[in-house]
């Protein structure tokens, strides 16, 4: 499979469903193309097409991107329930250490809309576990 690189930072992209891009980009998206997400936290580009001729910056999105705004406590880690980094930090500081405990403590347990709400189009469980680990030290 051909590597598709971000037109800005030249980082290898990861394929993302067109439904995700359409759901999260503010403007109309070219539907007859495939899109990649730039996973480089330092790059302003969020999505780009397979030829690198069309791209959307993180400012073009309806939501903040959790891995591109690493210090923003208001950024959701779980987009389905709007569970933010700050809420995770607070819960960990109060002794909650698992996803289930944190979801129960915050009352934010809605899941299943990842395709249209999470910028990666994937489930947040890995990112949530990583955030918990980040603040558990």
GUZA-607645 format. One line per field, with one value per residue (C-alpha): residue number from 1; residue in one letter; z, y, x. Coordinates in steps of 0.02 Angstrom, whole numbers, padded with zeros to 5 digits. Layout:
num <- (NUM  ...)
residuo <- (A  ...)
pz <- (Z  ...)
py <- (Y  ...)
px <- (X  ...)
//
This chain:
num <- (1  2  3  4  5  6  7  8  9  10  11  12  13  14  15  16  17  18  19  20  21  22  23  24  25  26  27  28  29  30  31  32  33  34  35  36  37  38  39  40  41  42  43  44  45  46  47  48  49  50  51  52  53  54  55  56  57  58  59  60  61  62  63  64  65  66  67  68  69  70  71  72  73  74  75  76  77  78  79  80  81  82  83  84  85  86  87  88  89  90  91  92  93  94  95  96  97  98  99  100  101  102  103  104  105  106  107  108  109  110  111  112  113  114  115  116  117  118  119  120  121  122  123  124  125  126  127  128  129  130  131  132  133  134  135  136  137)
residuo <- (X  X  X  X  X  X  X  X  X  X  X  X  X  X  X  X  X  X  X  X  X  X  X  X  X  X  X  X  X  X  X  X  X  X  X  X  X  X  X  X  X  X  X  X  X  X  X  X  X  X  X  X  X  X  X  X  X  X  X  X  X  X  X  X  X  X  X  X  X  X  X  X  X  X  X  X  X  X  X  X  X  X  X  X  X  X  X  X  X  X  X  X  X  X  X  X  X  X  X  X  X  X  X  X  X  X  X  X  X  X  X  X  X  X  X  X  X  X  X  X  X  X  X  X  X  X  X  X  X  X  X  X  X  X  X  X  X)
pz <- (00000  -00049  00091  00082  00167  00244  00122  00265  00379  00270  00408  00348  00354  00418  00315  00388  00333  00223  00343  00482  00376  00316  00494  00568  00434  00435  00245  00111  00078  -00092  -00081  -00228  -00141  00002  00154  00278  00451  00500  00665  00695  00850  00794  00622  00589  00457  00516  00356  00180  00021  -00063  -00184  -00050  -00150  -00028  00157  00311  00459  00637  00630  00490  00607  00716  00862  00937  00902  01064  01009  00927  01081  01216  01351  01327  01471  01376  01231  01231  01241  01223  01094  01111  01291  01287  01422  01428  01473  01623  01689  01671  01764  01904  01919  01925  02058  02162  02149  02003  01897  01770  01622  01705  01869  01778  01669  01824  01922  01781  01725  01548  01480  01308  01175  00999  00892  00859  00669  00665  00824  00851  00729  00703  00670  00794  00972  01108  01229  01190  01202  01364  01440  01385  01467  01628  01628  01590  01750  01860  01878)
py <- (00000  00171  00289  00454  00597  00754  00898  01010  00905  00751  00632  00471  00490  00366  00331  00402  00373  00508  00510  00568  00707  00765  00765  00869  00990  01157  01173  01055  00911  00838  00669  00584  00569  00475  00563  00539  00612  00689  00613  00737  00837  00984  01001  01117  01000  00886  00800  00791  00704  00563  00680  00809  00946  00973  00987  01052  01128  01099  01271  01207  01078  01089  01011  01025  00879  00797  00750  00919  01019  00924  01057  01111  01044  01081  00964  00807  00640  00548  00647  00545  00598  00757  00689  00816  00808  00920  00804  00657  00752  00795  00617  00544  00672  00611  00431  00362  00255  00159  00211  00139  00232  00396  00378  00342  00487  00612  00540  00537  00362  00389  00294  00230  00387  00384  00382  00552  00635  00582  00663  00495  00411  00277  00230  00334  00191  00192  00382  00381  00249  00349  00508  00414  00347  00521  00592  00438  00466)
px <- (00000  00065  00117  00026  00116  00046  00075  00134  00246  00277  00219  00136  -00052  -00180  -00335  -00494  -00673  -00750  -00900  -00784  -00710  -00882  -00948  -00807  -00748  -00841  -00851  -00913  -00793  -00750  -00837  -00752  -00586  -00506  -00435  -00296  -00273  -00107  -00052  00090  00042  00149  00067  -00080  -00153  -00292  -00352  -00284  -00338  -00243  -00154  -00111  -00196  -00340  -00311  -00401  -00312  -00366  -00449  -00562  -00639  -00794  -00697  -00525  -00408  -00353  -00177  -00144  -00194  -00100  -00110  -00291  -00397  -00559  -00518  -00624  -00535  -00700  -00799  -00959  -00986  -00879  -00763  -00623  -00440  -00474  -00608  -00491  -00353  -00474  -00539  -00364  -00314  -00463  -00403  -00503  -00388  -00492  -00598  -00753  -00720  -00689  -00843  -00949  -00873  -00900  -01067  -01000  -01026  -01103  -01007  -01034  -01032  -00845  -00859  -00942  -00877  -00695  -00571  -00487  -00654  -00603  -00647  -00565  -00524  -00337  -00326  -00425  -00311  -00159  -00228  -00264  -00085  -00017  -00094  -00072  00115)
//
